[in-house]
Structures are given as C-alpha cells and as structure tokens.
Amino acid sequence: MRAIHLVRTGDPHQAFEQREVADPIPAEGELRVAVEAFGLNYADVSARHGLYQDAPPMPSVLGYEVVGRIDSIGAGVEGFSEGQRVTALTRFGGYATSAVTDARAAAVIPDDMDVGVAAALPTQGCTAYYMAVDSLNLHDGDHVLIHAAAGGVGSLLIQLCKERGCVVYGTAGSAEKLELLRSLGVDHPINYRTADFVEEVRRLRGDAGLDVIFDSIGGSYVRRGIGLLGAGGKIVCFGAASHEAGPMQVLRSLRFLASWGLPHPVPLLMRSRSLMGVNMLRIADERPEVLGRCMRGVADLALAGRLQPVVGGKFTAAQIGDAHELLESRRSTGKIVVTW
C-alpha cells in the first residue's frame, strides 16, 4: 500500500514522503478499509510542528479518519461485510491507501455520500456529538459561545446547539466566515480580529452570563471565558490552537501554558461553574463503547439530513502540503479532505 509519512517537522511541502509499505492486518475486533479519502484535523498540523504529544515518533503516518470500503474483517466482528462503504476513526495511520479501525468506530454510509461529508463524521463529528449531546444537557434558550465556529467541529456544534433551541454566539476571523455562521443559524457572529469576544458577549448578554462555552483555542481564551459564565455555566476545552510553532519554541510553549492562568476548584465551586476537558483519543482508547455510541449517533443524524458537515476543501494525496498549508492558515472552513 501507499502511505504518506511525516518525516520531518516544519514546512508542509517538505515534511511528507509517500512510501510503499505492507498492508496492515486487522486484529480481533478490527476492520481493514481500502481508503478512497482521509480527513485532516488541526492536531495533524500540531504533530507536523512537533507540538502534539500523542503523535507517534517519526517517520509516522498521521490521520484520524478514513472513508472507503471494507476489504478484510478481523475475528469477532459482526454486523459488517466486505465491500461495504464506511467512514471510520483511525488511531493514526489514516494517510494511507489501507487502514485498520476498531469496528466500533466505523459506520456504514451510502455509496453516494460525499467523501468530505463522510470524513467529517468520525473525528470532528464525534467530538461535537460527545460534547453537545453525550456529555452536556443543552436546553432550549441556553446561551452558548462557540470559538472557531466556522471550523470542522465548530460548524457541527452550531447545528447541534441550534437543534436544541440554543442562542448561539460564534467567533470567526473574516467576513466570509461570519456569513457562513449566519447561514448555519448563529445568532451573534463575532469577528475576533476586529472585536474582543468578552466585550461583545457582555454587551449582548449583560450580567446574565453564558450557559456553555466550547473552546478549541486554549490559553487566555479559557481564562477569560470562565469569567463570562453564569451560575451553572460550563466551559468545554477541546483544543489548543493558540499554541503555535515558531522561534524559541520552549519560551513560546511556556508562555502558552502560563496564559491559561490557574483555575482553582474553590472559585468554580463558589460560582457554580464547571471546566471540562475533552480528548477523543483518550475516549477512543479507554472508552470505546462511548466512541461507538457517538459514532452511531452522529452518523444517524447525518443520514437523516439533520447534520450537514461543511466541506471546506478537497485535495489529492499529491497535494498534501497544500492541504496542510490551508488548514494551518486559518482561512479554511469546515472539513478538509484528501483523496487518493
């Protein structure tokens, strides 16, 4: 099979090499998928810069999700058959023409489902579903802030929150992205490049505070976001996009860690506020039954037309550097997918 290996950090056009390697063999409980396309996630960008601690050592094959057809089934797997088209979560290894997945992390999809839509479901879709449906009980009229709302997870969170009747605030960095947010139903789009999100929320909400914040930025966004929560409010942290690579990386990383502040349980208790962290790799590794539940839930919503992932870019495998460059530029929206 062909696999795109991360061989060095830095420039996306220099970081990857295509290599021929042996096909993986599915273990008990696993499926092997002949891959037609795979998705990109911001964690891939962090891994390329050497900032993602869960990434395997180089040379490595990144990739959290694939779309393709089952061509081999491991022992003990029921409910699947060879030839079925699936979208599936991978524990790395997705940047390849063949990949294995835990059968509980796969969902059968129609032959005509767009590859970008399908690729958005396993990682970004399950992350959004786990946070908004599996972990929280959102109510009609809740005031919810979503950072990076035009991104893959953010655009799905908007739809899940609006389906539950929430009033949604969303941050993005361009007029085009704000228009996308409006089209998805965001009540209060906020351009973080021209306005301070804290000031905007307080102007719109007054002293009432927010019920939920979904934060993929990290750092000072979390520290300042906690102050926007009302009684019973929750902030859900699922990323650290503000941790960027650059010169004097150690100092950059230390400054990033310090920017979070020192949230302590006592102030959270006294104000009845909650801080929750989400890492879907840990859920996949330690609670695969939860991942399976989320996978089925998000796939059912997409098949019913109630969840419509935004596809922000399609590239070929030979354009992997361009795909990474777009995702890192923060100009992208929705899901970026790479086809073989």
N, C-alpha and C positions, 0 to 999 in steps of 0.2 A: 504494500500500500504506500501511498504518498502521505507524508506528514510535514507540516510546517513547523520547524524547530526554532525556538528562541535561542540564539547562540551568543548574543552579546546585548548589553544594555544600551539605552540611548536612542539614537536616530532610528525611527521605524523603518526607513528604507535600507538600513544596514543591519538591523537586528535579527532578521529571519532568513532561514535557508530551507528550501524544500529537499527532503531526503527520502529515499526508499528504505522502508523498514518492514519487518514481518507483521502480518495481520495479527491483531490481538485475538485471544481465545476466550470466549465468555466462560466465567466460572459459574458455580452454582448460584442460581438466582439472578443471573445476568442475561442480557440480550446483546447481540452484536448487530450494529447498524451499518449498512452501506450508505455513506454520507453523501447527500447531494448539496447540503449547505450547513454552515455553522454560524453562530452569532458571536458578536463582540460585546464585552462588558467593560466598564471603566476599570475593574480590577485587572484586566489584561494590560491596560496602559500602566497601571501601578507596577505590575510584575515586570514589564519591559524596562522600567526605570529602577528595578531592584528595590522597590518600596513595599512589596506585598509579601508579608512573612509566610503566608500559606503556600506560595508558589513553589513548585519543585525546583531543585537545582538545575542549572543549565548544563548541557543542552536539554531543553524540555519542550513538551508540546502543550501549549495552553488550550483553553477552550472549555466552556461550561455547558454548552448545549449544541445539539446536532438535530438535523432533520434528514430523514432518509428512510430506507426500507430494511426491515429485519432480514438478515441472511443467515443467522445462526442463533440457536437458543440453548442456554445452559440448563443443567439439570434442575428440576424442581420448579420450573417456571410454567405457570398455567395462564390461560386467557390470551395468549399471543400465538401467532403463527407466522412462518416465514413468508415474506412478500408483503406483509402489512406495512403501510407507511406510518411512521411515528415521529413525534418530537420528543426529545429526551434530554435529561440532565446528565452531564458527564462530570466526573471528578478529575478535571483536566483531561487532555487527550482529544479534545473536540476539533482541533485544527488538523484534521486528517480525513482520508477517504474511507476509513473504517474506524469505528469506535465502539467501546462497550459501555453499558449502562446498567445500573440496578433496574430490574424490571418494574419496581415500584415507582421509579422516576421516569417512566415512559407513558405516553398516551397515544392511542391510535387517532390519526387525523385523516380527513378526506384527501383523495388524490389531487383535488383542485385547490386545496388551501395554499395561499401564497407562502413562499418559504420565509419571508420576513415576518409575517404574522405568526407562523408556526414557531420560528426561532425565538420569538419574544416570550413565549409561554413558560418554558422551564425555569429560567433564572429570574428574569425581571417579573414575569407574571406570578410565579410562586412567591417571590419576595413581597410583592404588593399584596397578594392574597393572604399570605401569612400574617402580615402586619394589620391590614384593614379588616379582615374577616375572621381569621383564625385566632388572633391574639386580642383584638380590641372589639368592643361592642359599641359601634358608632350608632348615634341616634339622629332622628330627624331634627334638624335645626342646630346640630353641633357646628361650631366654628372651627375649621381645620385649615392649617397652613401647610403647604407642600413646597419644599425647596427643590430647585431644579425640576420644576413641574413639567417642562417640555421634554425631559429625557425619557428613557425607556420605562423605568419604574414610575417616575412621576406622572407620566401621561396615563398609565394604568391606574394609579392611585386616584387620580381625578375622577375617573369613571366609576370606580368602586365607591368613592365617597358620595358622588352625586346620586348614585343609585339608592343610597341610604338617606338621601334628603339633606345632606350637609351643606353648609355655606362654606365655599372653598376659596381660600386665598392661595395664589401661586406665584412663585418668583421665577423669572427668566431674564435673559440678558439682551434681548433685541426686540424691535417692533414686530418682526416676523414671528418670533416665538410667542409674544404676547397675543398675537392674533390667533395662533394655534390654541393657546389656552382658552381664549374666549370661545372658540369653536367646540372645545371639549366641555364647556359649561362652567369654567372658572368664573366666580362672581367678582373677584377682586384681583386682577392681574397686577403684579408689581415688578417693575423693571429695576433689578438690583443695581444696575450700573448708574442709574440716574436718581434713585431714591433709596433711603435707608429703610429696610424692611420693618425694623422695630418702630420707627416713627410712623410709617404708613399704617401698620396694624393698629397702633394706638390711636391714630387719627380716625380710623374707620370703626374701631371697636370700643374706644374709650377705656374705661377702667374694668370692663367686664372680663377681659382676658379671653384666651383661646382654650378650646377643649382638647385639641390634639395638634401636635407639630410632627411632621415627617421630615427628618433631616438627613440628607446624604452628603452634606458639606463638611460637618465636623468643626472642631476648633471653636473659635469665638462665636460662630453661629449657634452652637449648642448653649454656650454660657449665656448669651444674650436671649436666646429663645426661651430658656427656663423662666426668665423674668416676665415673659408675655403670657404665661399660663395662668388661667383662673383656677379657682378651687376645684380639685378633682381633675385638673389638666394633666396631660401626658405628653412627653416628648419621646419620639421613637428615633433612635440613631441607627442608620444602616449603611453609612459610608463615611469616607474621609477625603472627599475630592479636593479640599483646600490644602491637603498635604502634597505639595508639588516638588518635582525634582529641580535641581539647579546647582550652581556653585556653592561650595561649603555646605554640603548636604547635611552633615552632622548638626551644624548650627541651625539649619532650616528645620530639621526634624525636632530638635529640642524646643525651638520657638513655637512650632506647631503644637507640641504636647502641652506647653505652658499656656497656649491660647485657650484651652478648654476650661481653665480655671480649676477650682477644687470643689465640685459639688459634694455636699455632705448630707447624709440621711436626715439629720435633725431639721434643717430648714425645709427639706422636702416634706417631712412628716408634719411640721407645723403649718405649712401652707397647703397640705394635702395635694402635693404634686408628685408625679412619677417620672422616672427616667428609665428607658428600656433600650437595650442594645440588641441588634439582630445581625447574625452572621449565618447565612443559609448553608454554608459549608458545614458548620457545626450541626445544624439541624439535619442535614443530609447524612452526616457521619454517625450521629448519635441517636437521632430520632427519625429513622427512615419512614416509619409509619405516618409521621406528621407530614413529611415531604410528600408522600404518596397521596395523602388526603388533600393537600394543597394543589398538587398536580391535577388530580381529578376535578377539583372544584374549578380551577382556572380554565381547564380545557372545556368543561361543560359550559361555562359562561361564554367562551369564545365560539363554540359550536352553535350556541343558541343566539349568537349575534348581540349579546348583552355586553360583551367586552371586545373592543376593537383596537388592537395594538396599532400604534403609529409606526410606519416603516420609513426611516429617515435616510437610508442609503443602501444600495446593493453594489457589491464589488465581486470580482473574480479572485480566485486564490492568488493569481499573479499580482494582484493589486493590494495585497495585504498591508503593505506600507502605507498606501493611500488611505485605506480604511482606518488604520490606527491614527493616522495624522488627522483625519476628520473628527474622530471621536475625541482626541486629545485637545483639539482646537476649541471645543465647547460651542462650535457652530451647529452641531448636529442636533436632530430631534429624534425621538423615538428609538427604534431598533436599527442597528447597522448589521447587515448580514453579508456573508461571503459565500459564494457558490463555487463548486468545483466544475 
